[in-house]
Amino acid sequence: MKKLAVVAFGGNALLRGNQKGTIDEQEANAYAACENLTKLMERNYNIVVTHGNGPQVGNILLANTAGNKLYGIPDMPLDISVAYSQGFIGYVIEQQLRNVLMAKDMDRDIISIITQVLVNKDDPAFDNPTKPIGPFYTKDEAEKLTLESGSVYKEDARGRGWRKVVASPTPLVIFNRQSIEKIAREGHIVIAVGGGGIPCFYIESNKLQGIDAVIDKDLASSLLASQIRADKLFILTDVPKVCLNYNTPQEKTLDKMTIAEAKRYLSEGQFGEGSMAPKILAAVHFVERSGKDTIITEANLLGVDNGGTRVTIV
C-alpha cells in the first residue's frame, strides 16, 4: 500500500527574492521544484502539494489598488486575492508538474482544488499582523506607504528589506479534506491549501464568509496532513537543514530534533518569526497530532536518505 505525503513548497518554489516575477521565471522555478517530487513518487508515495503565495498575493493586491485608482475597477478584499492566487499558482504548478511527468514518461492525473479554511474571526492575530506579503521595500519606502495607506510594514528577519504584513489567524478546519484524501489515495496528485487556504468564518451557523487575512501555509499544511492522515509532512525551504544560531559563527545544523527540543528552541527565539519559526511550529503540530515525522529541507533533498532535519516525537 502506498504511503501518503504532504509536500509544502516554500515561497521560492515559484518566485525568488532577486526576480521580478515574470511568468517565464515562475514557470521555470515551478518546473525545477516539481522535478524533485518524482523522487517521492519513486519511493511509493502518493502526494498532496501545498504552496505559499506571499509574493503573488501581494502583487495581486497592488494590481487591485492600481486598477481602482486608475480605472475605477472595484477593489477586491484579501480573501478574493488569495483565491486568485490559488487559481494562478495551482495552474502553474499543475502544468509544470505535468510537463515533468511527461518528460519522464510518467502518467498521473493532477487536480488543483480551491481550498477554504475555517478561522476564528476573534483570533488575536487580527490585532497583531505578522504575515509578510508582496515585494520588499526600503525603510523609507515602507514609511511612505504606511502614511499613504495605513498598512503595517515590518523589517524582514533576514535583512532583505521591509514588507507589508497582514493578519495570520490559526487554521482550524480544512474544507473538502475528505475529497483531498480520497483523490490522493487513489493515486492522483492533488494541489490544495494554496497560500494557506482562503480564510473564512461562520457569520451564522449555516453561512460562511471570507475575511481579510493570509493563513500561514506551513500551519495549514500541517493541519491538512493530520486531517488526511498523511504518513509524512515535508516542509520545503531554501536551506538544507534547520540551523541553530543561524548566520552566526556559532551556526549549527540539526539532523534531528524532538518536539521537546523544538519547543525549547522556539521559546529561546532561535528561529525568525517570518521565516523558520512557523515551519518549526507546523512540524511540532503535525508530529503531536499524528505521531509521524516531519522533514524540513530544501527541494533537491526530497526523497534523499538523511536529507534535511527530521522532527520526531523522541
C-alpha positions in Angstrom: 0.0 0.0 0.0 1.3 3.4 -0.9 2.2 6.0 1.7 0.7 9.5 1.6 2.9 12.6 1.9 2.0 16.3 2.1 4.7 18.4 0.5 4.6 22.1 1.3 6.5 24.1 -1.3 8.4 27.1 0.0 8.0 30.6 -1.2 10.9 30.3 -3.6 9.2 27.4 -5.4 7.8 30.0 -7.9 9.4 33.3 -7.2 12.8 34.0 -5.8 13.9 37.2 -4.0 16.0 38.6 -6.8 13.5 38.0 -9.5 10.8 40.4 -11.0 8.1 37.7 -11.1 7.6 37.3 -14.8 5.6 34.2 -15.8 8.7 32.8 -17.5 10.6 33.0 -14.2 7.8 31.4 -12.2 7.2 28.6 -14.7 10.9 27.7 -14.7 11.0 27.8 -10.9 7.9 25.6 -10.7 9.4 23.1 -13.1 12.6 22.8 -11.1 10.6 22.3 -7.9 8.3 19.7 -9.4 11.2 17.7 -10.7 12.0 16.8 -7.1 8.5 15.4 -6.5 9.2 12.4 -8.7 11.8 11.1 -6.2 9.0 10.6 -3.7 6.8 9.0 -6.3 9.6 6.6 -7.0 9.6 5.8 -3.2 6.0 4.7 -3.3 4.4 7.9 -2.1 1.1 9.4 -3.1 1.4 13.2 -2.9 -0.6 16.3 -1.9 1.2 19.5 -2.8 0.6 22.7 -0.9 2.2 26.1 -1.6 2.7 29.6 -0.4 1.5 32.8 -2.1 3.2 35.6 -0.3 4.8 37.4 -3.3 1.9 36.7 -5.6 -0.9 37.8 -3.3 0.9 41.0 -2.5 1.3 41.7 -6.2 -2.4 41.0 -6.8 -3.3 43.5 -4.1 -1.1 46.1 -5.7 -2.7 45.4 -9.1 -6.2 45.8 -7.5 -5.2 49.1 -5.9 -3.8 50.4 -9.2 -6.9 49.3 -11.1 -9.1 51.0 -8.6 -7.1 54.3 -8.7 -6.6 54.4 -12.5 -9.8 52.9 -13.9 -12.3 52.8 -11.1 -12.3 49.0 -11.0 -13.9 47.8 -7.7 -11.3 46.9 -5.2 -11.3 43.2 -4.0 -10.8 42.1 -0.5 -7.8 40.0 0.6 -9.7 36.7 0.7 -10.6 37.1 -3.0 -6.9 37.9 -3.8 -6.0 34.6 -2.0 -8.5 32.8 -4.2 -7.0 34.5 -7.3 -3.5 33.3 -6.2 -4.7 29.7 -5.7 -6.0 29.5 -9.3 -3.0 31.2 -10.8 -0.3 29.3 -8.8 -2.3 26.0 -8.9 -2.4 26.3 -12.7 1.4 27.0 -13.0 2.3 24.1 -10.7 -0.1 21.7 -12.3 1.1 22.5 -15.8 4.8 22.3 -15.0 4.4 19.1 -13.0 2.6 17.6 -15.9 5.5 18.6 -18.1 7.9 17.0 -15.7 5.9 13.7 -15.7 5.6 13.6 -19.5 9.4 14.1 -19.8 9.9 11.1 -17.5 7.2 9.1 -19.2 5.1 9.0 -16.1 1.3 9.3 -16.1 -0.7 10.8 -13.2 -3.8 12.9 -13.1 -3.1 16.3 -11.3 -6.0 18.1 -9.7 -5.9 21.6 -8.3 -8.5 22.3 -5.6 -9.6 25.7 -4.5 -9.5 25.4 -0.7 -11.3 27.3 2.0 -10.0 27.1 5.6 -12.0 27.9 8.7 -10.6 30.5 11.1 -11.9 32.3 14.2 -12.9 35.9 13.4 -11.9 36.8 17.0 -8.4 35.3 16.6 -5.8 37.6 18.4 -3.8 37.6 15.1 -6.2 40.3 13.7 -4.9 42.7 16.3 -1.2 41.9 15.5 -0.5 41.5 11.8 2.7 39.4 11.2 2.3 37.6 7.8 4.6 39.2 5.2 3.2 39.6 1.7 4.2 41.3 -1.5 7.5 42.8 -2.6 10.4 44.1 -0.4 10.8 47.8 0.2 13.5 50.1 1.7 12.7 51.6 5.1 11.9 55.0 3.6 9.6 53.4 1.0 7.8 51.4 3.8 7.3 54.5 5.9 5.9 56.4 3.0 3.5 53.6 2.1 2.4 53.4 5.8 1.5 57.1 5.7 -0.4 56.8 2.4 -2.3 53.6 3.1 -2.3 52.9 6.9 -1.0 49.4 6.2 1.6 47.9 8.5 5.2 47.2 7.3 7.9 45.2 9.2 11.5 44.5 8.6 12.4 41.1 7.3 14.2 38.9 9.8 16.9 38.1 7.3 17.6 41.7 6.3 16.1 41.6 2.9 14.0 44.8 3.4 10.6 45.8 4.6 7.3 44.1 3.6 3.6 44.6 4.2 2.3 42.4 7.0 -1.3 41.2 7.4 -3.2 39.1 10.0 -2.4 35.4 10.0 -5.0 33.6 12.1 -4.7 30.0 13.2 -6.3 27.5 10.7 -9.0 25.3 12.4 -10.6 23.2 9.7 -9.7 22.4 6.1 -12.8 22.2 4.0 -13.0 19.3 1.4 -10.4 17.4 3.3 -12.2 14.1 2.7 -12.1 14.6 -1.0 -8.5 15.7 -1.0 -7.6 12.5 0.9 -9.7 10.2 -1.3 -8.3 11.6 -4.6 -4.7 11.4 -3.4 -5.1 7.9 -2.1 -6.4 6.8 -5.5 -3.0 7.8 -6.9 -3.7 11.2 -8.3 -1.6 14.2 -7.4 -3.6 16.9 -5.5 -2.6 20.6 -5.3 -4.5 22.1 -2.3 -4.5 24.7 0.5 -2.7 27.2 -1.7 -1.4 30.2 0.2 -2.6 28.5 3.4 -6.2 28.4 2.1 -8.8 31.0 1.7 -9.7 32.2 5.2 -13.3 32.2 6.1 -15.6 32.1 9.2 -19.2 31.4 10.0 -21.2 34.6 10.3 -24.2 32.4 11.1 -24.4 28.7 11.9 -25.1 28.0 8.2 -23.4 30.8 6.4 -19.7 31.3 5.5 -17.9 34.5 4.7 -14.3 35.4 3.8 -12.1 37.5 6.0 -9.1 39.7 5.3 -6.1 37.6 6.2 -3.4 35.2 4.9 -3.1 31.9 6.7 0.5 30.6 7.2 0.8 27.9 4.6 3.0 25.7 6.8 0.5 25.7 9.6 -2.3 25.0 7.2 -0.3 22.2 5.5 0.4 20.7 8.9 -3.3 20.7 9.7 -4.2 19.2 6.3 -1.6 16.5 6.8 -3.0 15.4 10.1 -6.6 15.7 8.9 -6.0 13.4 5.9 -3.9 11.0 7.9 -0.7 11.6 6.0 2.3 9.4 6.7 4.8 12.2 6.4 4.9 16.0 6.1 7.7 17.6 4.1 8.2 21.3 4.6 10.5 22.8 1.9 12.6 25.9 2.4 15.8 27.4 1.0 18.2 25.7 3.3 19.2 22.0 3.5 18.7 21.7 7.3 17.4 23.7 10.2 20.1 25.7 12.0 20.7 27.0 15.5 22.3 30.4 15.8 21.6 30.9 12.1 24.1 33.1 10.1 26.5 33.5 13.1 29.9 32.0 13.7 28.1 29.6 16.1 25.8 28.2 13.5 25.0 24.6 13.9 22.9 22.3 11.6 20.5 19.8 13.0 19.9 16.3 11.6 17.2 15.5 14.1 15.0 17.4 16.6 12.5 16.1 19.0 9.3 18.1 19.6 10.5 18.9 23.1 13.7 20.3 21.7 11.8 22.2 19.0 9.6 23.9 21.6 12.6 24.9 23.7 14.4 26.4 20.7 11.2 28.3 19.8 10.9 29.7 23.3 14.6 30.8 23.1 13.9 32.7 19.9 16.2 30.6 17.8 14.1 30.9 14.7 12.9 34.0 12.8 9.2 34.8 13.2 8.7 35.4 9.5 10.8 32.6 8.2 11.7 29.4 10.1 9.6 29.7 13.3 6.3 28.9 11.6 7.8 25.9 9.9 9.1 24.5 13.3 5.7 25.1 14.9 3.9 23.4 11.9 6.3 20.4 12.3 5.6 20.2 16.0 1.8 20.3 15.5 1.9 17.5 12.9 4.1 15.3 15.0 1.9 15.8 18.1 -1.3 15.1 16.2 -0.2 12.2 14.2 2.9 10.6 15.8 4.5 10.7 12.4 7.7 12.6 11.4 8.1 15.9 9.6 11.1 16.6 7.4 12.3 20.2 6.9 14.7 20.6 4.0 15.3 22.1 0.5 13.5 20.8 -2.5 16.5 19.0 -4.1 16.8 16.8 -0.9 13.3 15.4 -1.2 13.5 11.6 -1.0 17.2 11.6 -0.2 18.2 9.4 2.7 19.1 11.5 5.8 18.2 14.7 3.8 17.0 17.6 5.9 16.1 17.9 9.5 13.8 15.2 10.9 11.3 16.4 13.6 10.2 13.5 15.8 8.3 12.6 19.0 11.5 11.3 20.7 
